[in-house]
Amino acid sequence: MEYDMDYEIYKYINEQAEQYVPFRKLLEQNNLTISEASQKVRDFKANFDNLLSEYHIGNDNIVEICCNLMERVNENPDNSDLQYIYICIMTDFGLLNEIKSSNRIEEQQIRNYIRQNEHIHELSAFLELQIENRDKLYKIQKHLKNALQIRNINCNEEVNLLYKMTLQHTFLYGSSNNKIYRDNLDSLLIHINSDEILKSVKPYIIFAVLSRKHGMIQNRTDFIPNFKTVFQYQTYNIMTDNGKNFNNYQSYTELYEHLRRFYSDDKEVDTELSDFCFANLCSLSEWYYMWCEPNEEIPMNFRRKVYSMKPVSFPMISCYYDYGDFDIGEFETEHSEIYEIWEKSVTPDMTEELLQILCNNLNISKLAEKLPYGKEYSRYAELFLYQSAETLLTGKMLCTAEKFIKI
């Protein structure tokens, strides 16, 4: 399950080769002539520019656009135009940020437009669904402020199947023939099935209770979880493997995937809402996509969805053709000590100053000279700062994605 970056790159290259469509066929698939497609490209860019102007977002460079947009989103995250601008920026293959477009032919422009248009529609639909499910989650949280009405119902068949299924997961192995665990599982199902709203997110609730309270549900007689806390965020240490926690996270994640399949034919279960809760109410989804081989069956939140769809080149602040003879990767290898000093020298204040300089379209050479050995290796120092700015801006824009789905 460990993530192999080289394999993923190899797989991506092969997938792209398999997906290649001749230009004429691509136009036919989209019911376009060359002239119609070129007009759509011009209209798309004009509409984007008009929206920037309407919301007083500067358009001199990508840093200015992003920084101004982030300010507007902070003020009004529910604005659909700002959401659209954000999605356009994060799916741009070079139509909007034209830093490397001087030698691009018409076919390349049209191909980029068609590909970006598909990504815009996919991300927009995903965001719309996320917002709908966020509102449903609000209703659940409000609903749980009132006492649950428990009915006298029989869940024997369901609990027998669920009991056997959950025992397949490592953190529950010890509960084979555990009457306390089976009785508590039965009680949990009775509580969930007595309430139509809770029943709609049954896979998520069972996952959350078993993963967060597995000790209590296996060992405490008559255990009843606090359903309010089930719908509160659960943080896990996803950055460091201590030799045990990553194995647990894998087992928890597999449990959720197993539960969503277990209840996939239940018409009373809202799988999309359950997926939303899994992806947004704990950090396991993020852990999975950081450390494991991606599988689309594992739900992701909007930030991760944006990250998975953004072009590798984003945000392309500088035209690296201007530094054709300077390879920052080679410099890092040959002068690792200097590179490490530079990494430690770039403080939060310095990176904010760097973005402000780039936002105002100013030269970064003086800031590069402030780095140790910056005058001696001035061009490499500039490249290093551009790279740092791109990393910082990417992080800030991904954080902005979270503002659209504030829980």
Secondary structure as the mmCIF struct_conf table of DSSP 4:
data_model
#
loop_
_struct_conf.conf_type_id
_struct_conf.id
_struct_conf.beg_label_comp_id
_struct_conf.beg_label_asym_id
_struct_conf.beg_label_seq_id
_struct_conf.end_label_comp_id
_struct_conf.end_label_asym_id
_struct_conf.end_label_seq_id
STRN STRN1 GLU A 2 GLU A 2
HELX_RH_AL_P HELX_RH_AL_P1 MET A 5 GLN A 19
HELX_RH_AL_P HELX_RH_AL_P2 PHE A 23 GLN A 29
TURN_TY1_P TURN_TY1_P1 ASN A 30 ASN A 31
HELX_RH_AL_P HELX_RH_AL_P3 ILE A 34 GLU A 54
TURN_TY1_P TURN_TY1_P2 TYR A 55 HIS A 56
BEND BEND1 ASP A 60 ASN A 61
HELX_RH_AL_P HELX_RH_AL_P4 ILE A 62 GLU A 75
TURN_TY1_P TURN_TY1_P3 PRO A 77 ASP A 78
HELX_RH_AL_P HELX_RH_AL_P5 SER A 80 MET A 90
TURN_TY1_P TURN_TY1_P4 THR A 91 THR A 91
BEND BEND2 PHE A 93 ASN A 97
TURN_TY1_P TURN_TY1_P5 ILE A 99 LYS A 100
TURN_TY1_P TURN_TY1_P6 SER A 102 ASN A 103
HELX_RH_AL_P HELX_RH_AL_P6 GLU A 106 HIS A 143
TURN_TY1_P TURN_TY1_P7 LEU A 144 LYS A 145
BEND BEND3 ASN A 146 ASN A 146
HELX_LH_PP_P HELX_LH_PP_P1 ALA A 147 LEU A 148
HELX_RH_AL_P HELX_RH_AL_P7 ASN A 156 THR A 166
TURN_TY1_P TURN_TY1_P8 LEU A 167 GLN A 168
BEND BEND4 HIS A 169 HIS A 169
HELX_RH_3T_P HELX_RH_3T_P1 THR A 170 SER A 175
TURN_TY1_P TURN_TY1_P9 SER A 176 ASN A 177
HELX_RH_AL_P HELX_RH_AL_P8 LYS A 179 ASN A 193
TURN_TY1_P TURN_TY1_P10 SER A 194 SER A 194
HELX_RH_AL_P HELX_RH_AL_P9 GLU A 196 LYS A 199
TURN_TY1_P TURN_TY1_P11 SER A 200 VAL A 201
HELX_RH_AL_P HELX_RH_AL_P10 LYS A 202 ARG A 212
BEND BEND5 LYS A 213 LYS A 213
HELX_RH_AL_P HELX_RH_AL_P11 HIS A 214 ASN A 219
BEND BEND6 ARG A 220 ARG A 220
TURN_TY1_P TURN_TY1_P12 THR A 221 ASP A 222
HELX_RH_AL_P HELX_RH_AL_P12 PHE A 227 VAL A 230
TURN_TY1_P TURN_TY1_P13 PHE A 231 PHE A 231
BEND BEND7 GLN A 232 GLN A 232
STRN STRN2 GLN A 234 GLN A 234
BEND BEND8 MET A 239 MET A 239
BEND BEND9 GLY A 243 LYS A 244
HELX_RH_AL_P HELX_RH_AL_P13 ASN A 245 PHE A 262
TURN_TY1_P TURN_TY1_P14 TYR A 263 ASP A 265
TURN_TY1_P TURN_TY1_P15 LYS A 267 GLU A 268
HELX_RH_AL_P HELX_RH_AL_P14 THR A 271 ASN A 280
BEND BEND10 LEU A 281 LEU A 281
STRN STRN3 CYS A 282 CYS A 282
BEND BEND11 SER A 283 SER A 283
HELX_RH_AL_P HELX_RH_AL_P15 LEU A 284 TRP A 291
STRN STRN4 CYS A 292 CYS A 292
TURN_TY1_P TURN_TY1_P16 GLU A 296 GLU A 297
BEND BEND12 ILE A 298 ILE A 298
HELX_RH_AL_P HELX_RH_AL_P16 PHE A 302 MET A 309
BEND BEND13 LYS A 310 LYS A 310
TURN_TY1_P TURN_TY1_P17 VAL A 312 PRO A 315
BEND BEND14 SER A 318 SER A 318
HELX_RH_3T_P HELX_RH_3T_P2 TYR A 320 TYR A 323
TURN_TY1_P TURN_TY1_P18 GLY A 324 ASP A 325
HELX_RH_AL_P HELX_RH_AL_P17 ILE A 328 GLU A 334
TURN_TY1_P TURN_TY1_P19 HIS A 335 HIS A 335
HELX_RH_AL_P HELX_RH_AL_P18 SER A 336 SER A 345
HELX_RH_AL_P HELX_RH_AL_P19 PRO A 348 CYS A 359
TURN_TY1_P TURN_TY1_P20 ASN A 360 ASN A 361
HELX_RH_AL_P HELX_RH_AL_P20 SER A 365 GLU A 369
TURN_TY1_P TURN_TY1_P21 LYS A 370 LYS A 370
BEND BEND15 LEU A 371 LEU A 371
TURN_TY1_P TURN_TY1_P22 PRO A 372 TYR A 377
HELX_RH_AL_P HELX_RH_AL_P21 SER A 378 LYS A 403
TURN_TY1_P TURN_TY1_P23 PHE A 404 ILE A 405
#
